[in-house]
Amino acid sequence: MQVKKDDIRNKILETAQRLFIKRGYENTSLKQIAEKCNISKSNIYRYFSSKEEIYEALTGNARSAVLDISCHFFTPDFIGKYTPDKCDEVSAVLAKLFSKHHSGMLIMLRSSVGADRKLIEELIIKRFIDACPIDDDNIKKLISKLILFGLTEILVNNSDEKSTEKELNALICYHYMGLNGVKKRNLY
């Protein structure tokens, strides 16, 4: 019985997705993907020209969505105006993004050296943190790394939109209003 080409292609993508999430993109080889799929490495090349092409198939839509929403949030309507209702709006939009592109976002955030990780860091450091009322760039970078860690943990621990939104709301509220803001809003 011949296995259909679409089935093999999907198996490669599903296996790569699991490995990229678990080990990170840079710590996963085509050989490991092939072994987990019970196919030869050369067989992967019938479906994908490189590991980068597999990565692109798994993250391309998530990257586009991140860029689309960043245009919305990095406007005068949002920068420097982080009130509770704005935090609610940001967390709702991010929760939809995370739910729709859960695995793609997780792969992007768990890759330690990838271009997408750098893109997300740049969006947070150069734009999101611009609203931070602190002048010290090193502190801004530290805060942005904490945000990235929080976003990654939320993705690792949640897959449904409701719990993702709740945790995102707490993270965003904490970032802009501190612990008292989280407590005042009874987020936890």
Backbone hydrogen bonds, N-H to C=O, Kabsch-Sander energy under -0.5 kcal/mol:
donor,donor_aa,acceptor,acceptor_aa,energy
8,I,4,K,-1.8
9,R,5,K,-2.6
10,N,6,D,-2.6
11,K,7,D,-2.1
12,I,8,I,-2.5
13,L,9,R,-2.2
14,E,10,N,-2.8
15,T,11,K,-2.5
16,A,12,I,-2.8
17,Q,13,L,-2.5
18,R,14,E,-2.1
19,L,15,T,-2.5
20,F,16,A,-3.3
21,I,17,Q,-2.2
22,K,18,R,-2.4
23,R,19,L,-3.4
24,G,19,L,-0.8
24,G,20,F,-1.1
27,N,24,G,-0.5
28,T,25,Y,-1.5
33,I,29,S,-2.0
34,A,30,L,-2.8
35,E,31,K,-2.6
36,K,32,Q,-2.2
37,C,33,I,-1.5
38,N,34,A,-0.8
38,N,35,E,-0.8
39,I,34,A,-2.3
44,I,40,S,-1.0
44,I,41,K,-0.7
45,Y,41,K,-1.0
46,R,43,N,-1.3
47,Y,44,I,-2.0
48,F,44,I,-2.6
54,I,50,S,-1.3
55,Y,51,K,-2.6
56,E,52,E,-2.6
57,A,53,E,-2.0
58,L,54,I,-1.6
59,T,55,Y,-1.9
60,G,56,E,-2.6
63,R,59,T,-2.6
64,S,60,G,-2.1
65,A,61,N,-2.1
66,V,62,A,-2.4
67,L,63,R,-2.3
68,D,64,S,-2.2
69,I,65,A,-2.5
70,S,66,V,-2.1
71,C,67,L,-1.3
72,H,68,D,-0.8
73,F,69,I,-2.1
74,F,70,S,-2.1
75,T,73,F,-1.1
78,F,75,T,-1.9
79,I,75,T,-2.5
81,K,78,F,-2.6
83,T,81,K,-1.5
87,C,83,T,-2.6
88,D,84,P,-2.2
89,E,85,D,-2.0
90,V,86,K,-2.8
91,S,87,C,-2.5
92,A,88,D,-2.2
93,V,89,E,-2.2
94,L,90,V,-2.7
95,A,91,S,-2.3
96,K,92,A,-1.8
97,L,93,V,-2.2
98,F,94,L,-3.2
99,S,95,A,-2.4
100,K,96,K,-2.7
101,H,97,L,-2.4
102,H,99,S,-0.8
105,M,101,H,-3.0
106,L,102,H,-2.4
107,I,103,S,-2.6
108,M,104,G,-2.2
109,L,105,M,-2.7
110,R,106,L,-2.2
111,S,107,I,-0.9
112,S,110,R,-0.6
118,K,114,G,-1.9
119,L,115,A,-2.2
120,I,116,D,-2.6
121,E,117,R,-2.6
122,E,118,K,-2.8
123,L,119,L,-2.6
124,I,120,I,-2.3
125,I,121,E,-3.7
126,K,122,E,-2.5
127,R,122,E,-0.7
127,R,123,L,-1.0
128,F,123,L,-2.2
129,I,124,I,-2.6
130,D,127,R,-0.7
131,A,127,R,-0.5
131,A,128,F,-1.1
132,C,129,I,-2.0
137,D,135,D,-0.6
140,K,136,D,-1.9
141,K,137,D,-2.3
142,L,138,N,-2.2
143,I,139,I,-2.6
144,S,140,K,-2.4
145,K,141,K,-2.1
146,L,142,L,-1.9
147,I,143,I,-2.2
148,L,144,S,-2.5
149,F,145,K,-2.5
150,G,146,L,-2.5
151,L,147,I,-3.0
152,T,148,L,-2.4
153,E,149,F,-2.6
154,I,150,G,-2.4
155,L,151,L,-2.1
156,V,152,T,-2.5
157,N,153,E,-2.4
158,N,154,I,-1.4
164,T,160,D,-1.9
165,E,161,E,-2.7
166,K,162,K,-2.0
167,E,163,S,-2.1
168,L,164,T,-2.7
169,N,165,E,-2.7
170,A,166,K,-1.8
171,L,167,E,-2.4
172,I,168,L,-3.0
173,C,169,N,-2.8
174,Y,170,A,-2.7
175,H,171,L,-2.4
176,Y,172,I,-2.1
177,M,173,C,-3.3
178,G,174,Y,-1.8
181,G,177,M,-1.0
182,V,178,G,-1.6
183,K,179,L,-2.7
184,K,180,N,-3.1
185,R,181,G,-1.6
186,N,183,K,-1.6
187,L,182,V,-2.0
